[in-house]
Amino acid sequence: MKRYSPGFRTILLLAACTPIVLHAQQQAKRNGDDVKMQHAQLGIDDDQKNNYQHTTHPDAQWYPQAGFGMFIHWSIASVKELDLSWPMMSGTQIGWSSKKPSQDSVDRFIANGDFFAGHRCKVNQSCITPNQYWAMAKDFNPQSCDVDSWVKLAKEAGMQYVVFTTRHHDGFAMWPSKYGDFNTNNYLGGRDFVKEFVTACRKYGLKIGLYYSGPDWHFNREFQSFMYYGVGRDYKNIPSVDADLHVRTTTKTDAEKQQHYEKVATYIKGQVEELLTNYGKIDMIWFDGGPDIPRGNVAWQRTITMDRIHQLQPGIVVSPRFFGYGDYKTLEGDKALPNTKQAGWAELCATIADPGWGYTKAPLKSTAYVLNQLVTCRSSNANLLLNFGPTKDGVFSDAMISRLHKIATWMKTNHTAITNTASLDDTETASVPATAAGKHRYLFIMPDVINKLSAASNKTDVLSVTFTTPAQIKKIKVMGNNTTLQYTVTAGQINIQVPASVRTINGDVIDVEVK
């Protein structure tokens, strides 16, 4: 029988007994903190402060005005309905905690050898070792998978680009790669999900994005610890833990490490070049972390380079999460929702599930909540990349399809306020989120959202919206029903009255046409 220290017994009891309301209140902060800790493990610089200028290639200029895209996280983790990769990493319950346990408590935790003690996976019995995680590959057999249906739903929802996880940190490549031994070449008879994805994107006219993780925990399994790195950073005497979550008893020599770094460089370069040469034109590559090579090591010079990427795909858009610089700023999670105008290209990636990137049966955020995120992003000059995780059978759940249909209904009416627009310039202001395109200014009248999961509530009274512009007004109407709105002008400020009778549950757009 496992024995836990008093401190960790307390954590387990709290996890089991915390009221649902308190859990919901804490969820957003915890998710935001988790993102920061994950990025630290992967070597991602959240500050992203550098002098790199985004590409000026004409084929890449679609990106800042795309507005809305679909992220698809899918891998072998769907077999057991786990999130991708991170469930195999022990110690995150310590490293990601805002209330750090004492050194003495961690010493007892390490001595006990149960490296998931106090983890919330204990509550739902989802704790898994890396080797157990990777064993899911033999049971991954999505016969019902129809990639075409994913991309069709994205198209109908008014999305302009789709990004597919070709390989996450877990190391399983979703195409028959010639590099490494953990991909569809070794499983599924060599089925090429990347090819199916690219074909579907071209069929529906959407831009093609390929996600690729720099870290590969399977390829790197003999040279890394599966104890979250932050535990070793913050505490003394933390051992290296192997893929069975046992303490390692041997260490690699410097020569063995260097030889491995060279292999990593060859492996990464080979896989990225396959993705950028085997499938025709690729519009963006969504890197997520650097390779498992120390910064400054000579092996870095032999992995993929930005110059090589542009040589293979001149018009590609590149994320900054591999080299530390790229074409746009990446924001992640609900807490990172931009509320100020972004100076350059920017994108918020967020999940439809709350929480989770892969399919975990987690509840889904409401349509109104997601649309609020979308209009906030667009009024700040950022895209929203909204993630959906297919089931183990390779299909979207009924709830996901329902959300996408509701989003599609809203976008059918209001897409011109989202795509090919920008935030207001410095001469104009609005009391609500707003975008601009040509002679049109789009003011978003969004409903109140109580929380992420609940339906929106609409006020029944008349809503007053203010807008200032040096231009003269030609017409003001509500998009979708062409209702002309009454307004007054006082000292250069336009006051628009929006009655409840013209407002809908998921939000509306006022189209202000100027002369």
Secondary structure in CASP SS format (residue, H / E / C, confidence):
PFRMAT SS
TARGET T0000
AUTHOR 0000-0000-0000
METHOD secondary structure of the structure
MODEL  1
M C 1.00
K C 1.00
R C 1.00
Y C 1.00
S C 1.00
P H 1.00
G H 1.00
F H 1.00
R H 1.00
T H 1.00
I H 1.00
L H 1.00
L H 1.00
L H 1.00
A H 1.00
A H 1.00
C H 1.00
T C 1.00
P C 1.00
I H 1.00
V H 1.00
L H 1.00
H H 1.00
A H 1.00
Q H 1.00
Q H 1.00
Q H 1.00
A H 1.00
K H 1.00
R H 1.00
N H 1.00
G H 1.00
D H 1.00
D H 1.00
V H 1.00
K H 1.00
M H 1.00
Q H 1.00
H H 1.00
A H 1.00
Q H 1.00
L H 1.00
G C 1.00
I C 1.00
D C 1.00
D C 1.00
D C 1.00
Q C 1.00
K C 1.00
N C 1.00
N C 1.00
Y C 1.00
Q C 1.00
H C 1.00
T C 1.00
T C 1.00
H C 1.00
P H 1.00
D H 1.00
A H 1.00
Q C 1.00
W C 1.00
Y H 1.00
P H 1.00
Q H 1.00
A C 1.00
G C 1.00
F E 1.00
G E 1.00
M E 1.00
F E 1.00
I E 1.00
H C 1.00
W C 1.00
S C 1.00
I H 1.00
A H 1.00
S H 1.00
V H 1.00
K H 1.00
E C 1.00
L C 1.00
D C 1.00
L C 1.00
S C 1.00
W H 1.00
P H 1.00
M H 1.00
M C 1.00
S E 1.00
G C 1.00
T H 1.00
Q H 1.00
I H 1.00
G H 1.00
W C 1.00
S C 1.00
S C 1.00
K C 1.00
K C 1.00
P C 1.00
S C 1.00
Q H 1.00
D H 1.00
S H 1.00
V H 1.00
D H 1.00
R H 1.00
F H 1.00
I H 1.00
A H 1.00
N H 1.00
G C 1.00
D C 1.00
F C 1.00
F C 1.00
A C 1.00
G C 1.00
H C 1.00
R C 1.00
C H 1.00
K H 1.00
V H 1.00
N H 1.00
Q C 1.00
S C 1.00
C C 1.00
I C 1.00
T C 1.00
P H 1.00
N H 1.00
Q H 1.00
Y H 1.00
W H 1.00
A H 1.00
M H 1.00
A H 1.00
K H 1.00
D H 1.00
F C 1.00
N C 1.00
P C 1.00
Q C 1.00
S C 1.00
C C 1.00
D C 1.00
V H 1.00
D H 1.00
S H 1.00
W H 1.00
V H 1.00
K H 1.00
L H 1.00
A H 1.00
K H 1.00
E H 1.00
A C 1.00
G C 1.00
M C 1.00
Q C 1.00
Y E 1.00
V E 1.00
V E 1.00
F E 1.00
T E 1.00
T E 1.00
R E 1.00
H C 1.00
H C 1.00
D C 1.00
G C 1.00
F C 1.00
A E 1.00
M C 1.00
W C 1.00
P C 1.00
S C 1.00
K C 1.00
Y C 1.00
G C 1.00
D C 1.00
F C 1.00
N E 1.00
T C 1.00
N C 1.00
N C 1.00
Y C 1.00
L H 1.00
G H 1.00
G H 1.00
R C 1.00
D C 1.00
F H 1.00
V H 1.00
K H 1.00
E H 1.00
F H 1.00
V H 1.00
T H 1.00
A H 1.00
C H 1.00
R H 1.00
K H 1.00
Y H 1.00
G C 1.00
L C 1.00
K E 1.00
I E 1.00
G E 1.00
L E 1.00
Y E 1.00
Y E 1.00
S C 1.00
G C 1.00
P C 1.00
D C 1.00
W C 1.00
H C 1.00
F C 1.00
N C 1.00
R C 1.00
E C 1.00
F C 1.00
Q C 1.00
S C 1.00
F C 1.00
M E 1.00
Y C 1.00
Y H 1.00
G H 1.00
V H 1.00
G H 1.00
R H 1.00
D H 1.00
Y C 1.00
K C 1.00
N C 1.00
I C 1.00
P C 1.00
S C 1.00
V E 1.00
D C 1.00
A C 1.00
D C 1.00
L C 1.00
H C 1.00
V E 1.00
R C 1.00
T C 1.00
T C 1.00
T C 1.00
K C 1.00
T C 1.00
D H 1.00
A H 1.00
E H 1.00
K H 1.00
Q H 1.00
Q H 1.00
H H 1.00
Y H 1.00
E H 1.00
K H 1.00
V H 1.00
A H 1.00
T H 1.00
Y H 1.00
I H 1.00
K H 1.00
G H 1.00
Q H 1.00
V H 1.00
E H 1.00
E H 1.00
L H 1.00
L H 1.00
T H 1.00
N C 1.00
Y C 1.00
G C 1.00
K C 1.00
I C 1.00
D C 1.00
M E 1.00
I E 1.00
W E 1.00
F E 1.00
D C 1.00
G C 1.00
G C 1.00
P C 1.00
D C 1.00
I C 1.00
P C 1.00
R C 1.00
G C 1.00
N C 1.00
V H 1.00
A H 1.00
W H 1.00
Q H 1.00
R H 1.00
T C 1.00
I C 1.00
T C 1.00
M H 1.00
D H 1.00
R H 1.00
I H 1.00
H H 1.00
Q H 1.00
L H 1.00
Q C 1.00
P C 1.00
G C 1.00
I C 1.00
V E 1.00
V E 1.00
S C 1.00
P C 1.00
R C 1.00
F C 1.00
F C 1.00
G C 1.00
Y C 1.00
G C 1.00
D C 1.00
Y C 1.00
K E 1.00
T E 1.00
L E 1.00
E E 1.00
G C 1.00
D H 1.00
K H 1.00
A H 1.00
L C 1.00
P C 1.00
N C 1.00
T C 1.00
K C 1.00
Q C 1.00
A C 1.00
G C 1.00
W C 1.00
A E 1.00
E E 1.00
L E 1.00
C E 1.00
A E 1.00
T E 1.00
I C 1.00
A E 1.00
D C 1.00
P C 1.00
G C 1.00
W C 1.00
G C 1.00
Y C 1.00
T C 1.00
K C 1.00
A C 1.00
P C 1.00
L E 1.00
K C 1.00
S C 1.00
T H 1.00
A H 1.00
Y H 1.00
V H 1.00
L H 1.00
N H 1.00
Q H 1.00
L H 1.00
V H 1.00
T H 1.00
C H 1.00
R H 1.00
S H 1.00
S C 1.00
N C 1.00
A C 1.00
N E 1.00
L E 1.00
L E 1.00
L E 1.00
N E 1.00
F E 1.00
G C 1.00
P C 1.00
T C 1.00
K C 1.00
D C 1.00
G C 1.00
V C 1.00
F C 1.00
S C 1.00
D H 1.00
A H 1.00
M H 1.00
I H 1.00
S H 1.00
R H 1.00
L H 1.00
H H 1.00
K H 1.00
I H 1.00
A H 1.00
T H 1.00
W H 1.00
M H 1.00
K H 1.00
T H 1.00
N H 1.00
H H 1.00
T H 1.00
A H 1.00
I C 1.00
T C 1.00
N C 1.00
T C 1.00
A E 1.00
S E 1.00
L C 1.00
D C 1.00
D C 1.00
T C 1.00
E C 1.00
T E 1.00
A E 1.00
S C 1.00
V C 1.00
P C 1.00
A E 1.00
T E 1.00
A E 1.00
A E 1.00
G C 1.00
K C 1.00
H E 1.00
R E 1.00
Y E 1.00
L E 1.00
F E 1.00
I E 1.00
M C 1.00
P C 1.00
D E 1.00
V C 1.00
I C 1.00
N C 1.00
K C 1.00
L C 1.00
S C 1.00
A C 1.00
A C 1.00
S E 1.00
N C 1.00
K C 1.00
T C 1.00
D C 1.00
V C 1.00
L E 1.00
S E 1.00
V E 1.00
T E 1.00
F E 1.00
T E 1.00
T C 1.00
P C 1.00
A C 1.00
Q C 1.00
I E 1.00
K E 1.00
K E 1.00
I E 1.00
K E 1.00
V E 1.00
M C 1.00
G C 1.00
N C 1.00
N C 1.00
T E 1.00
T E 1.00
L C 1.00
Q C 1.00
Y E 1.00
T E 1.00
V E 1.00
T E 1.00
A C 1.00
G C 1.00
Q E 1.00
I E 1.00
N E 1.00
I E 1.00
Q E 1.00
V E 1.00
P C 1.00
A H 1.00
S H 1.00
V H 1.00
R C 1.00
T C 1.00
I C 1.00
N C 1.00
G C 1.00
D E 1.00
V E 1.00
I E 1.00
D E 1.00
V E 1.00
E E 1.00
V E 1.00
K C 1.00
END
